[in-house]
Structures are given as structure tokens and as C-alpha cells.
């Protein structure tokens, strides 16, 4: 039994495809170059070329765009089981940066390794395309959130999405999940000020819906939070394996 068989990425991809022994062996090879990164120091810079992709095994990462005035917009967060920089490898230049939020463990994947894996195991390539498609769907939801949802619904939707993503890799449930994000991370993600984030979290807590305190999100009324956010998880495609 391989270590990759128990990796967060394998658990995530297994939601789409029932992996064969060959596919697990290819995943094991993709996990061979294991690296550690400290918090707060970019592992990939916006505009960087000829970089590797990474499979996140432990820890959290934020992907962000830096503006000319020094402000940033966090595009998304990566959790264990996610690919980092997959699109940037295929397009040859990174259009955004990746910063570890905490100490992380990741497997470095060279372009040649990735293309070889795709050629050898087309079903695995399809599963990775599925994972990338989910990432794109989440970015679409984030755009809708910033453009059309009020602050309470925006925060509720974001926390529900994180909970669903973490549940897929065994790190969350409808009870809650551990979360290392600060109010500044949430502000840069949701297009709010840190003061407004604080106010929104207090309102959600006082409404008996959710508490975010001491690095943990606790869902008190999951159904009520879903109703407030009008959260439909269909875009996360959690209905079970499509390929057997």
C-alpha cells in the first residue's frame, strides 16, 4: 500500500474516479519530490516562469494578485489535496503568487512529470482536469459573491464552501473545521475591510449560525447558514465517482 494511496489528493480525486493500481502508482511518483515551505514567504511569484507545480499535502496556502499600489486580492485558498500552479505550468508563466499561510508540506511536480503522467494514465488526467474545473467553478462563485452578495451572505457562502472542500479530504464536517485564516485574509478575499469582517462575524455569531474563534469554525445552525447564503453545492460536484 503506497503513501499516495492515503494522500489528500488521492482522496479528493477518488470523488471523481475509482483509481486503479496503475493510477495510484503514477500518483506515488508525482509525490516523490517532497518539500517544506515556511509561512509568509512566496513559493511562486506573480510573473515567474519555468516553475514547477505542487501538490499540497499539509497546511494552507493563499493565491493572490498584487496591485500596483501594493494592495492584494486573494483569489482563493488551497487546502490539502489541491494542486498549486497547475495552470501556470501549462501556460508557462504564473499570473499570480502563492504564499503559505502556515508551514506547509508539498510535492514538487515538474512539467515533464505531469505530461508523462497524463500520457500514461488518461483517466487520471481526466480526474485532474475535473479538479481544475472545480477550482474554476469556485472562482466564478467568488466573483458572484463579491459582485452580488451582501457581506453576511458572502461570508456565510465562503465558510460553507471551505467546509465542503475540507470534508472531501476528511478535514471538515457540518460541525465545523480548523481554520488558520485571519480577519485580514478574509478581508482580502471577500473585498471587505478587516473592521467589516469583524462586524460580520459577530453578527453571524450572535444570530446563532456560526462562530469563528481561536482558529476554528463551528457551525451552530448549518441549515440556517445555507439558507442565508443560498448555498447550492452543485458546483463542487460532490455526487460521487463519475468514472468507475
N, C-alpha and C positions, 0 to 999 in steps of 0.2 A: 504494500500500500504506500503510495507516494505522498510527500508533503503537500504537493499541489492538489491532491485529492481533497484535502481539508482546507484549502485556501479560500479566503473570501471571494476571490474572482470565480473559482470553480463553483462555489455555492450560488453565486449570482447567475452565472451562465447556465447552470442547471435548471433555472427557472424557465429557460427557453428551449434547451436541448438536453436530451438524455445522453451524457457524454460516454463515449466508448473508451476502451483501454488505450487505443492509439491516440485519441484526442487528449486523454489525461497525460499520456507520456509527452506529447508536444507541449502541453501546458507546463509540465515539470521543467522542460528545457527553457521555456520562457521565464521561469522563476530562478534560473541559475545565478544570475549576476545580482546578488543581494547587496543593497546599500542602505546606509543610515543617513539621515539628514536632520540637522538641528532646527529648532523653531526659529522663525523670524528671518531666515536667510534664503533668498530666492534660489530654487533649484533649476528653474528655467526663466530666462529673462525675455520680456517682450522684444521682438525683433531678432532674437537669437536664431541662428541657422545651424544645420548639421548636428542637432541634438538628438538624444535618444528619447524614447517613450518610457513610461514607468508604470508598473502595476503596483498600486498601493496595497500593502499588506497590513499595516498597522498605523494608526494615527489619522489626523485630519489635515487637509491642505485646502487653501483657497486659491482660486484662479481669478485674476483681476486685470483690468485695463487701467493704465496710468495716464492721466490727462496732463496737458502742457502746464497747467497751474499747480501741479503736484497732488491734486485730489485723485482718488481712485474709485472705480466702480467694481465691486466684487461681482463677477459673473456667476460663479457657482462655488460650491464646496465639494471636495472629493473626500469620500469615506472609503474604508477598506473594501476592496473588490473593484474599485474604479481604475480605469486607465487614465494616466496623465499624459497629455501631449500627443495623443494618437493622431488627431487631425494635423497638428503642426509637423509631425514627422512626414506624413503623406504630402503635405503642401510645402515642406522643406523649410519654412520659416514660422516661428511662433508669433502669433498675433496678440498674445497676452502672456502674463507672468504667472508662475506658480510659487506660492510661499507656504511652507509648512507652518501650521498653527501650533503644533506641539512636535516633539521629537517623533519622527516617522521612520518606518521601515518600508522599503520599496524594492522591487526588482527592476533593474535596468534592461530595456528591450531595444536592441539595435534594429534599424530598418531592415537589414538583411535577415535577421532572425524572424521578424514579423512577416515579411514577404514569403520566406520559406515555410513558415507555419501555415500561412494562407494557402500556399500551393499544395502542401501535403494533406491538409485537412479542410476541405471546403465547408463542411458543416460547422467547424469551429470558427472559420472566417465569417460564416453567416451569423453565428451567435455573437461574435464581437461586433459585427455590424448592427445587430439588434441592440446591444448595449449602447453603442454610439447613437443610435436612433432615439433611445430613451433619453440620453443626455440632451439631444437637440429638442425633444419634446418638453423637457424641464425648462430649458432656456426660454422657449415660447411661453410657458406658463409664468415665468418670472417677468417677462415683458408685459404680459397681460396684468400681472399683479401691480407692477409699478405704474402702468398707464391707467388702469381702470378700477382697481380695488381700493377701498378706503384702508386706512392704516391698520385697523383691527383685523379686517378680513385678510389683508396682506400678510400680517404676522401669523395669523392662525393657519393660513394655507401653507406658508413656508414651514412651520413646525410640523404640520401633518405630513408634508412631503418628506421631510427629513426622517420622521418616524417610520414611514413606509419604506424608505430606502434602507434604513438600518435594520428593519425587521427582515428584509430579504437576505441579509448576511448574518442573521442571528444576534444582532446587537441592539434591537429595539422591539417594542410591542405597543399595544394600545394602552399600556400602563405608563409608558414613558421611555426615556433613553438618556444616557450620559452624553453631555454636550459641552465641549471646551470653548465655545464661541463667547466672545464678549459683546457688550452692547454696541461697541464700535464696529465690530464685524457685522452685526445685524444692521446697523445704520448704513454702512457702505454697501450692503446687499439690497436693502429694501428701499433705498432712496429717502431715508428719514434722517433726522438729526439724532444724536445719542440721547438727548433730552426727551425727544418724542418717543423713541424706543422705550425708554424707562417708563414713560406715561402709559404707553400701550400695554406693556407687560403688566403693569399694576392694574389696569382696567380689566384685563383678561383674568388675572388672579382674583380680583375682587368679585368678578362675575361667576366665580366658581368653575371656570373652564380649564385653566392650565396654569401651572407655576413653573417658572424658570429661575432656579436659585441654586447657588453653590455647585455649578457645573452639571446640573441635572434638570431635565424637563419632565414634569409629572402631569399627565393628563388626568384631570378630575372628572370631566364630562366630555368624553371623546365624541359622542354623538352631537352634543351641543356645539362643539368646536367645528365639526364637519358641516353642520347647518350654517353656522356663522360664515365660514369660508366658502360655502358652496363647493366643497371639495369633492371632486369626482376623480378617483384614482385610475380611471381607464387609461390615461396617457402613460401610466407607469407599467402597463401590461403585466399584471400580476396574476393572470388567469391560468398559469401552468404551462408546461412544456408544449411547444408547437411541433418540434421535431422529436420523434421517438427514436 
